[in-house]
């Protein structure tokens, strides 16, 4: 057997948080998301995106968990409407982070001009 993959050596083992591991990572990324949303003033854009995507993401998540596509071992064990509470946070966090990054880049560097696929 060779050496472990580089990512195994570099990344810290956050499983020390046990059943709160997933929630801790969401708090970390949620903090980044909130900071970027505040910087860009993109609260309404993120909220609109979440409202539109949440029902689809919820059904997708529920279905994939129900049929066993994936399992989440390092979670609290609390569920709401058939999916882990961490997944509800994830469903809000991911589109919010995407909007936050997009709007932060737009705020920082300005609106893109009509180039490439935009033009």
Protein Blocks (a to p, Z undefined) as FASTA:
>chain_A
ZZddfklmmpccfklnmmmmmmmmmmmmmmmmmmmmmmnopmmmmmmmmmmmmmmmmmmm
mmmmmnomaccfbbghiaeehiafklmmmmmmmmmmmmmmmmmmmmmnopaddehjlZZ
